[in-house]
Amino acid sequence: TMYGKFHYQRIDPTERLVWLNSFADEHGATVKPPFEQDWPAEMLTIVTLVEYNGRTMVCLRGNAHNATPAQQQVYLENHPSMQQGWGGTMEQLEAYLAQAQA
């Protein structure tokens, strides 16, 4: 069993979400993930929503937060996996919204 912790830094409705996320134990304490010793303890995620040609564009940025150089490197090396994960999540959201509008 793995747990995640999200500490929201900023919520601007219809504009921006900013949060720090990490792996956690069942009590909410930050822990290292079981898959990578040098994974950063925290990741900063910034989601910005922008109107573009009558639609909403979702801009997603993330980086290792307060990470050592080794942790930064591991984070960068795992970008393809994270892009695949976020891409799949956005595809699920798109399918859900299409169904909700039907």
N, CA and C of each residue as an Amber inpcrd file, in Angstrom:
protein
   306
   0.8420000  -1.1840000   0.0000000   0.0000000   0.0000000   0.0000000
   0.8780000   1.2350000   0.0000000   0.5750000   2.1690000  -0.9120000
   1.2970000   3.4430000  -0.9500000   0.2960000   4.5640000  -0.7310000
   0.7570000   5.6070000  -0.0580000  -0.0680000   6.7830000   0.2030000
   0.6130000   8.0000000  -0.3950000  -0.1810000   8.9990000  -0.7160000
   0.3440000  10.2590000  -1.2030000  -0.1390000  11.3970000  -0.3270000
   0.6440000  12.4420000  -0.3090000   0.2820000  13.6310000   0.4740000
   0.3420000  14.8370000  -0.4520000  -0.6980000  15.6520000  -0.4300000
  -0.7750000  16.8660000  -1.2360000  -0.9540000  18.0480000  -0.2960000
  -0.0410000  18.9920000  -0.3590000  -0.1180000  20.1940000   0.4630000
  -0.3560000  21.3630000  -0.5020000  -1.5970000  21.8090000  -0.5540000
  -1.9530000  22.8810000  -1.4980000  -1.3840000  24.2060000  -1.0140000
  -0.6510000  24.8500000  -1.8950000  -0.0080000  26.1260000  -1.6100000
  -0.8670000  27.3060000  -2.0590000  -1.5990000  27.0780000  -3.1680000
  -2.3670000  28.1840000  -3.7420000  -3.5130000  27.6060000  -4.5680000
  -4.6810000  28.1720000  -4.3910000  -5.8470000  27.8110000  -5.1880000
  -6.4970000  29.1040000  -5.6470000  -6.4170000  29.3490000  -6.9370000
  -7.1010000  30.4910000  -7.5510000  -8.1710000  29.9010000  -8.4720000
  -9.4350000  29.8780000  -8.0350000 -10.4820000  29.2470000  -8.8460000
 -10.4670000  29.7510000 -10.2800000 -10.6030000  28.8280000 -11.1970000
 -10.6120000  29.0390000 -12.6510000  -9.2720000  29.5020000 -13.2110000
  -8.2060000  29.5760000 -12.3900000  -6.9310000  30.0750000 -12.8940000
  -5.7340000  29.1780000 -12.5900000  -5.5450000  28.7980000 -11.3090000
  -4.2880000  28.1420000 -10.9370000  -4.4320000  27.2910000  -9.6820000
  -3.7110000  26.1620000  -9.7070000  -3.5430000  25.3030000  -8.5360000
  -2.0470000  25.0700000  -8.3570000  -1.5840000  25.1780000  -7.1240000
  -0.1710000  24.9250000  -6.8250000  -0.1250000  24.0170000  -5.6000000
   0.6310000  22.9120000  -5.7090000   0.7380000  22.0300000  -4.5580000
   2.0920000  21.3360000  -4.5070000   2.4520000  20.9400000  -3.2990000
   3.5980000  20.0710000  -3.0600000   3.0400000  18.6840000  -2.8140000
   3.6130000  17.6880000  -3.4900000   3.1630000  16.3440000  -3.1870000
   4.3470000  15.4380000  -2.9010000   4.0570000  14.4170000  -2.1200000
   5.0830000  13.4730000  -1.6980000   4.4230000  12.1320000  -1.4140000
   5.2430000  11.1370000  -1.2310000   4.7550000   9.8510000  -0.7480000
   4.6280000   9.9620000   0.7660000   3.7290000   9.1830000   1.3400000
   3.4800000   9.2700000   2.7750000   3.1850000   7.8830000   3.3400000
   3.2680000   7.7910000   4.6480000   2.8210000   6.5690000   5.3050000
   1.3540000   6.7310000   5.6860000   0.7800000   5.7270000   6.3370000
  -0.6470000   5.7650000   6.6770000  -1.0090000   6.8670000   7.6630000
   0.0010000   7.4940000   8.2810000  -0.2420000   8.5910000   9.2290000
   0.0070000   9.9660000   8.6120000   0.4140000  10.0050000   7.3290000
   0.6500000  11.2700000   6.6460000   2.0700000  11.7840000   6.7180000
   2.9840000  11.0150000   7.3100000   4.3890000  11.4320000   7.3650000
   5.0350000  11.1710000   6.0070000   5.8510000  12.0990000   5.5400000
   6.5450000  11.9450000   4.2720000   7.5330000  10.7870000   4.3550000
   7.5090000   9.9300000   3.3300000   8.4220000   8.7880000   3.2560000
   8.9950000   8.6870000   1.8490000  10.1050000   7.9700000   1.7300000
  10.6820000   7.7160000   0.4170000   9.8350000   6.6790000  -0.3030000
   9.6970000   6.8050000  -1.6150000   8.9360000   5.7900000  -2.3470000
   9.7310000   4.4830000  -2.4110000   9.0530000   3.3670000  -2.5410000
   9.7530000   2.0760000  -2.5600000  10.5100000   1.8080000  -3.8540000
  10.2600000   2.5860000  -4.8940000  10.8360000   2.2770000  -6.1990000
  12.1400000   2.9910000  -6.5190000  12.5120000   4.0390000  -5.7730000
  13.7190000   4.8020000  -6.1160000  14.2600000   5.5230000  -4.8930000
  15.4520000   5.1450000  -4.4610000  16.0750000   5.7310000  -3.2750000
  16.3260000   7.2310000  -3.4330000  16.6990000   7.6660000  -4.6380000
  17.0300000   9.0760000  -4.8480000  15.8570000   9.9040000  -5.3810000
  14.6490000   9.4080000  -5.2410000  13.4920000  10.2100000  -5.6540000
  13.3650000  11.3870000  -4.6920000  13.0770000  12.5990000  -5.1810000
  12.9450000  13.7500000  -4.2740000  11.8140000  13.5630000  -3.2690000
  12.0040000  14.0960000  -2.0890000  10.9990000  13.9750000  -1.0320000
   9.7150000  14.7090000  -1.4020000   9.8370000  15.8400000  -2.1090000
   8.6590000  16.6250000  -2.4970000   8.7800000  17.0590000  -3.9470000
   7.6290000  17.1470000  -4.6050000   7.5520000  17.6680000  -5.9610000
   6.5620000  18.8270000  -5.9710000   6.9310000  19.8810000  -6.6430000
   6.0530000  21.0440000  -6.7870000   5.3180000  20.9210000  -8.1090000
   3.9930000  21.0520000  -8.0680000   3.1690000  20.9840000  -9.2720000
   2.3850000  22.2770000  -9.3910000   2.3950000  22.8440000 -10.6000000
   1.6460000  24.0720000 -10.8850000   0.7590000  23.7940000 -12.0960000
  -0.5420000  23.9450000 -11.9140000  -1.5050000  23.7810000 -12.9880000
  -2.1260000  25.1490000 -13.2400000  -2.0220000  25.6090000 -14.4810000
  -2.5920000  26.8970000 -14.8670000  -3.6580000  26.6450000 -15.9340000
  -4.8040000  27.2740000 -15.7780000  -5.9050000  27.1590000 -16.7280000
  -5.9990000  28.4630000 -17.5130000  -5.9560000  28.3540000 -18.8490000
  -5.9490000  29.5300000 -19.7130000  -7.0060000  29.3560000 -20.7960000
  -7.7930000  30.3970000 -21.0190000  -8.7550000  30.3440000 -22.1130000
  -8.0100000  30.5610000 -23.4220000  -8.2860000  29.7030000 -24.3950000
  -7.6170000  29.7900000 -25.6960000  -8.6180000  29.3910000 -26.7770000
  -8.9740000  30.3350000 -27.6330000  -9.9350000  30.0930000 -28.7100000
 -11.2350000  29.4810000 -28.2040000 -11.7450000  29.9920000 -27.1020000
 -13.0160000  29.5420000 -26.5700000 -12.9650000  28.2270000 -25.8090000
 -11.7690000  27.7130000 -25.5770000 -11.6130000  26.4530000 -24.8380000
 -10.6390000  26.6890000 -23.6880000 -10.5820000  25.7430000 -22.7890000
  -9.6620000  25.8460000 -21.6600000  -8.4230000  25.0060000 -21.9360000
  -7.2700000  25.6530000 -21.8730000  -6.0050000  24.9550000 -22.0260000
  -5.4310000  24.7310000 -20.6290000  -4.9930000  23.5050000 -20.3630000
  -4.4060000  23.1460000 -19.0820000  -2.8980000  23.1050000 -19.2570000
  -2.1910000  23.9600000 -18.5280000  -0.7290000  23.9960000 -18.5660000
  -0.2150000  23.3810000 -17.2630000   0.6000000  22.3730000 -17.3840000
   1.0900000  21.6330000 -16.2290000   2.6090000  21.7530000 -16.1680000
   3.0980000  22.2060000 -15.0210000   4.5430000  22.2890000 -14.7950000
   4.8460000  21.6330000 -13.4660000   5.9810000  20.9930000 -13.3930000
   6.3690000  20.3750000 -12.1390000   7.8840000  20.2980000 -12.0330000
   8.3590000  20.2330000 -10.8140000   9.7940000  20.0450000 -10.6090000
  10.0430000  19.4650000  -9.2220000  11.2500000  18.9590000  -9.0570000
  11.6600000  18.4490000  -7.7580000  11.8520000  19.6390000  -6.8330000
  11.3260000  19.5480000  -5.6260000  11.3510000  20.6720000  -4.6900000
  12.3790000  20.4030000  -3.5930000  13.2600000  21.3730000  -3.3560000
  14.3110000  21.2370000  -2.3300000  15.0820000  19.9300000  -2.4850000
  15.4570000  19.6150000  -3.7150000  16.0990000  18.3370000  -4.0180000
  17.6120000  18.4780000  -4.1380000  18.2910000  17.3950000  -3.8430000
  19.7370000  17.3360000  -4.0620000  19.9890000  17.2110000  -5.5610000
  21.2240000  17.4410000  -6.0190000  21.5170000  17.2470000  -7.4500000
  21.1780000  15.8230000  -7.9310000  21.4510000  14.8190000  -7.1140000
  21.1250000  13.4370000  -7.4990000  19.6190000  13.2560000  -7.6330000
  18.8550000  13.8450000  -6.7160000  17.3960000  13.7480000  -6.7800000
  16.8530000  14.4890000  -7.9960000  17.4340000  15.6580000  -8.2970000
  17.0360000  16.4080000  -9.4990000  17.2550000  15.5530000 -10.7460000
  18.3950000  14.8840000 -10.8140000  18.7220000  14.0540000 -11.9730000
  17.7370000  12.9040000 -12.1300000  17.4350000  12.2190000 -11.0330000
  16.4700000  11.1150000 -11.0790000  15.1100000  11.6350000 -11.5340000
  14.7040000  12.7790000 -11.0190000  13.4210000  13.3710000 -11.4090000
  13.4030000  13.6410000 -12.9150000  14.4610000  14.2640000 -13.4280000
  14.5340000  14.5730000 -14.8610000  14.5360000  13.3030000 -15.7060000
  15.2410000  12.2780000 -15.2560000  15.2980000  11.0160000 -15.9950000
  13.9360000  10.3340000 -16.0680000  13.0570000  10.6430000 -15.1550000
  11.7350000  10.0170000 -15.1070000  10.6430000  10.8400000 -15.7730000
  11.0100000  11.9340000 -16.4540000  10.0020000  12.7500000 -17.1330000
   9.1480000  11.9530000 -18.1190000   9.7280000  11.0580000 -18.9350000
   8.8630000  10.3050000 -19.8580000   7.7710000   9.5170000 -19.1330000
   8.1120000   8.9100000 -18.0190000   7.1150000   8.1600000 -17.2490000
   6.0400000   9.0960000 -16.6930000   6.4610000  10.2520000 -16.1970000
   5.4910000  11.2050000 -15.6530000   4.6030000  11.7630000 -16.7550000
   5.1830000  12.0190000 -17.9400000   4.3780000  12.5020000 -19.0630000
   3.3360000  11.4650000 -19.4560000   3.7220000  10.2050000 -19.4470000
   2.7770000   9.1390000 -19.7630000   1.6710000   9.0840000 -18.7090000
   2.0350000   9.2000000 -17.4380000   1.0340000   9.1700000 -16.3680000
   0.0710000  10.3340000 -16.4380000   0.6090000  11.5420000 -16.6000000
  -0.2630000  12.7100000 -16.7000000  -1.0980000  12.6530000 -17.9710000
  -0.4900000  12.1810000 -19.0700000  -1.2330000  12.0660000 -20.3280000
  -2.4220000  11.1300000 -20.1800000  -2.2030000   9.9780000 -19.5350000
  -3.2920000   9.0380000 -19.3010000  -4.3710000   9.6290000 -18.4180000
  -3.9520000  10.3830000 -17.4170000  -4.9200000  11.0320000 -16.5280000
  -5.7650000  12.0380000 -17.3020000  -5.1340000  12.8190000 -18.1660000
  -5.8740000  13.8100000 -18.9550000  -6.8120000  13.1280000 -19.9450000
  -6.4000000  11.9860000 -20.5040000  -7.2860000  11.2470000 -21.4020000
  -8.5100000  10.7420000 -20.6470000  -8.3200000  10.2600000 -19.4220000
  -9.4560000   9.8200000 -18.6090000 -10.3760000  10.9880000 -18.2800000
  -9.7930000  12.1410000 -17.9720000 -10.6070000  13.3250000 -17.6920000
 -11.4000000  13.7350000 -18.9330000 -10.7650000  13.7070000 -20.0880000
 -11.4480000  14.0660000 -21.3270000 -12.6350000  13.1260000 -21.5880000
 -12.4330000  11.8240000 -21.3840000 -13.5150000  10.8550000 -21.5850000
 -14.6420000  11.0890000 -20.5880000 -14.2790000  11.3700000 -19.3410000
 -15.2880000  11.6380000 -18.3170000 -16.1150000  12.8820000 -18.6680000
 -15.4470000  13.9430000 -19.0720000 -16.1630000  15.1770000 -19.4070000
 -17.0490000  14.9830000 -20.6310000 -16.5830000  14.2240000 -21.6120000
 -17.4020000  13.9590000 -22.7870000 -18.6620000  13.1880000 -22.4100000
 -18.5110000  12.2190000 -21.5070000 -19.6500000  11.4340000 -21.0440000
 -20.6170000  12.3050000 -20.2300000 -20.0680000  13.1830000 -19.4090000
 -20.8910000  14.0480000 -18.5690000 -21.7040000  15.0370000 -19.4080000
 -21.1710000  15.4280000 -20.5750000 -21.8680000  16.3770000 -21.4480000
 -22.9070000  15.6950000 -22.3250000 -22.8380000  14.3600000 -22.4510000
 -23.7650000  13.6190000 -23.3210000 -25.1530000  13.5270000 -22.7230000
